[in-house]
Amino acid sequence: MTNRLLHFPFFKHPLALRMLLLVLLVFSGFITFAQQMVTGKVTEEGTPLPGVIVRIKGGSLTTQTDKEGKFSINTPPDATLTFNYVGLKQKEILVNNQKFLNVSLESDVKTLEAVAVIGYGTQKRKDLTGSVSTLKADTYKDQPVLNASTALQGRVAGVSVTQSSGAPGGQAKIRIRGANSVSGSNEPLYIVDGLALGSIGIQDINVNDIESMDVLKDASATAVYGSRGANGVIIITTKTGKSGAAKVTYNSFVSFNSPMKRYKLMDAVTYANMANLSAGATVIPNPESYAGKTTDWQDLLFKNATTQNHQLSVNGGSENVKYYVSGFYTDQDGLLVNTNQKKFGLRSNLDVKITKKLSLGVNLFAQRINSLNNGVQTSKANPVMASIAWAPTEPVYDNEATKQYNRNGISPIWPNPYMTSMESDNNVFANVAVLNSNLKYNITDWLTFTSNVGLDLNLSKAASLSNNWISPGNMKSAQSSSENYNFQNSNVLTFHKLINEQHDLTVTAVEESTVNTSNSFSANGSGLSTTSNGYYNLGLNSAQSISSGYSQWSILSFMGRAAYSYNGKYLATVTVRRDGSSKFQGKNKWSNFPSASVGWNLNEESFIKKLNVFSALKLRAGWGVTGNQSIAPYSTLGLLSPVNYSYGTTSSFQGYTLGNPNTPDIKWETTKQTDVGLDMSFFNRRLNITADYYNKNTTDMLLFTQIENYLGGGQLLKNIGAVNNKGFEFLIDVLALNHEDFKWNTSFNAAFNKNKVVSLGDQTMIKRAHIGGGLINSDIQVIQVGQSLGAFYLIPWEGVYQTDQNGHKAGDYKYTDVSGNGVIGYEDMVISGNATPKVQWGFNNNFEYKTFEFNVFVQGAYGHKVFNATYAAAAIASSDVAYPTLAAAANYWTPQNSGSLWASPTSKAKQYIESTQFLQNAGYARVKNISLSYKLPKSMLKFGNAKLTVSGQNLFTITKYKGFDPEATSTASNSDADAGIDLGAYPSPKTFTLMLNLNF
């Protein structure tokens, strides 16, 4: 064709050829003038930023910065370039014929919140397809928070936090979207800087070192952790250094703690009269002589206490080396006399850029914890319980001058509570540490390999001394120690590429191994002749015993995840994880945990944009399978149980009996969850709403079942039963006012969860062993098909008989004869409610006016009950407590006071503590925090910034619960089948706090 054109007569003319060449030169010059190559470098505080999106404004041409932050792009000389990077403010620069651009991007708090940590990586919030909530440290910055569980409470929808114990360092129960398992743990998995904790808990992490907590709630998000993700995952990211000059921060607060509530008890005169009436004889002569001599046991046991906390941190660095170093000290006195916890620790986070492609991160944290008498109050004779039940007619000392305690009073049969508390010497010393490092190598701009190695450990020692007041005639001492090591290695390969400016693909492959090892040793004795050596020389005990233990388990895992976004509009994520656990046998060692989720950013659709209503609108849906292998190591093996036998001699010989049988067919407990969510933003993201509906089904529950005695007795581990959790949760966050001098941000979240036992195999009900034997004489909690975990099993109480009926006297307590046999007894027990809240919510308001900041945070829970055994012990006579102390019980039934709900003290009918009379509504709304902060003018401080805060915690509680604290329970925080029993539970305090923050 070209040759044919050249033979055309026009092209044979010399002038024509010249004219054609001139046209081509002019046109090429125009093209050269219209486009030019622009290069540059993008940094943040001097650090190169790879992956920054560089775009010609109003056009479609896009490029990305390389690993050194450099870019090049062809652009018209008068074009404007936009620079976008997640977490940093967008920047626009006019090219204006410049050939090289130095671009510095600044952080943006609003866009920082647009990034979520999702496990083995991060993801833009707008690209999330799973249910993930993020809590930033700034949310609770003006509160005297001592642990991360307190920070989470009421601030994340779907996360239930109950402060089970108010003791120094007291445990909290954390649940994400309900409890799944009966025997296994329902505690979430905690990830700290990539390391899954196995030896320590969330309470052992210094909350002041935390930058953010990301909560993975649905299976499509948690399936990346496979067998450990069934209960949800909380990913904790600690603070890191920023390049630049060193920045020093000092935070300190002192809190003044006092009891929130007291029981109203009888004075000594009233008590003496009631005792005489109940006994039908004069057991306390001359009651009027006790006027003005009432012993207030609550006042003796509970005291005003102080807490102080200090933290000093330094962060800074260069382009290649960044550091964050902190140290802290906490001294917390308990409300109960002679209880305390002291903690101190150090953290060092170091990030080093070794070469252009290779970087290293090393995070070290170590902490020492010393606790005194902070054990969970599970004994019926504990000081809190006894302070309510002990007779107000009894003195503290038999001899005030010599401080000889009055050991035993007229009632109850428990020892003097003040003596018990003051003379107890139970210590726990723990050294905990988290050591982890990561090596990251950028193979290419789109392929990265990261290797993480981590160890968390807990080396603890318990030591106790029981003197003659605690153990009369048989003084004792004991020591025990435990070592727990959890080692993890994760190798992660990440592919991320933007293809043709529309297809954003991230593929992650993981190989991970975890090994957990525990050692324990215990030695104790009795028959000490002196306590002068404390618990240091156990050999002084005349009778001694020792024991030790060892266990180890491991998991090997492989995971693959692909996340795809088309044009930022259509989203999809697929994950498969395969786990192998040493706790199972044969083919059941391995299991697969798949998940899939999709998302649709509707606000990117033209028909939604035309509405001009939404700043963001996304629909999400996901499904996934997760697992639970939270059984003790060797549980599936056939074991022998050691036993000592004397064979009729004075010597003891070691022998063995059959233990739990071999169960090779036991497999993983499995949870399948479906989630549908909607994210909406309005008014330029000033109003944000997130809502989720979920449905979780846990099957093949790992449950120990009882073997009948005629078959040899013992327990058999089985995969039986199912539990369902379904519910709805939402978050509303509003920037209500946003003026230059005044801002108001408010947020409200609520979660509605319905927990139900669907199946127990061939059983319909399993009774749970009760605590407080002697006071509580029957099992008062059960697991029953159709009911929630934590169901109460009690005799229905109807009040007081007003007339003589069916052998009962007027003034006797009236119970429902459920069995119809004409006699009231434990055969009349029925399901009577449960300890699982149906609704939990939080309401936070933050106001800023110039240099002042005011916060009000309210939290609550409803739809559950607590069995108040403390109240019961003070209310009616029992085998442990002869005479009631509760003031209300003095308003007993008489023919003239027939409206009373309290039985006559002269009643001889049996009174049941195991009845609904003492099952109380534990719903509450509590003002968790009110704080006022003032930032001092910079002119006052030449060296930096300062802020003063005065605040109050737990100031007001609205509740129908009649005990100290509706949150406090005596059941273990790791149990949901046993829950909601107040047997002298340690209450949380009301607190006033002064806080100082310095930055320089």
GITA-V517674 format. One line per field, one symbol per residue. phi: phi as a letter, one per 40 degrees, with the letter a starting at -180 (. if undefined). psi: psi as a letter, one per 20 degrees, with the letter a starting at -180 (. if undefined). Layout:
# GITA-V517674
phi = ???
psi = ???
This chain:
# GITA-V517674
phi = .cccccccddcccdccccccccccccccccccccbacbbiabbbfgcdbcgccbbccgbbcbabccccgcaaacaccbcbcbbbadgbccbbbccfgccbbcbbbbcbdccdccbbcbggibacccbcbccbbbbccccbcbbccbacccccdgbbcgbcbbccbccdgccbcbbbfgcbbccccbcccbbbfgbccbbbbccccccccccabbbcbcccccccbfcbbccgbbcbbccbcbchccbbbbbaabbbbaccabccbccccccccccccccgaccbcfdcccdgbccccccccbbcbbbbabbbbbaihbcbbbabbaaaabbbccccdgbaabbaabbbbbbbccbcbbbbbbbbbbabbbbbfbcccbccccdcccccccccccccbcbcccfccccbbcaccccdcccdccccabbbbbbbabbaabbbbccacbbbbbbbbaababbbabaabbccccbdgacbaaaaaabbbbbbbbbbbbbaacbfgbbbbbbbbbbabbbbbbbaaabaaagccabccfbcbcccccbbabaaaaaaaabbbbababbbbbfgbbbabbbbbbbbbccbbfcccbabbcaaababccccccccdccfbccaabbbaaaabbbabcbcdgccccbbbcabacfgbccbbcbbbcbcccbcccbccbbbbbbbbbbbbbffgcbbbbbbbbabbbbfdcbcbccdccbhggbbcbcbgabbbbabbabbbbccbacdbabbbbabbabbbbbaccabgcbbabcbccbgdhcbbacbbbbbdgbccgccbbccbbhbccbcafgccdgccbbccccgcgbcaccccbcbhaccccbbaabbbbbbbfcbbbbbbbbaaagabbccccccccbbcaccbcbcbccccccccadcbccccbcccccbccbbccbcdbcbcbcabbccabbbbbccdcccbccibabbbbabbfcbbbacccccacccbcccccbbcbagbcbgccccccbbbbbbbbba
psi = gghhghiphgiiphhggghghgggggghhgghhhqqpprapprolipqoqjpppqppiaipqrqqaijjqrqqpqqhjrppqppppiqpqqpppgljqhppoppqqqogghhijpqpjokarqphijpiropqpoqhhhkhkqmpirhhhhhpjiopiopppnhpjqpjqqqppqolrphqghrqjprpppolipopihrahiipohiipgqppoohrhhhiiijdijjhjrpoopprqrqqqaqppppppqqpqoqqqhqqqorqrhggggggghghhkrnhnqmhiijpjkponhghhhprprqpqppppqpqbaahipqqppqqrppooqrhpqkqqppqqrqqoppppogahhpqppppppqqppoqoljqpniphjqhgghhhiqpiiprgqhohgikoqngpahqaiqrohgggghiqmoqpppoqqooqqppppngaijpppppppqpqqooqpppqpoahhgmpimqqqqqqqqpppopppppppppppopkjhoopppppppqqpppppqqppprrrkqiqjhjcjhniiiphpqqqrrrqqpqqppqpqppppppokjgpqqppqpppqppiirqciihqqqnrqqqqqonhiiqhhhhhhlgphqoppqpqqrprrpkmrqqjhiqpqqpqqpqikjaiqpqpaqrpbqrpmiipaqppppppppqppqqrllkhopppqqpqopoprlqoppqppqhijiaaqppqnqrqpppqapqqppppngpmrgipqopqqpqqpopoppohqkcjqippqppqrkpggpjqpjqroppirqqkpqorpppicpphrppliqqpiqqpqpnhhjjjppaiijqrpkarjoqhpqrqopppppodjqppppppqrqrkrrponhggghihrqahhohpqiphhiilrprhiliiqjpqpiipiqppohlrihjoqojqqppnhppqpqpoqqhhhohibqqpppprqqlhqpoqipjagoihpriqqijqhhoqkpnmkqoqqrpqpqpqpppp.
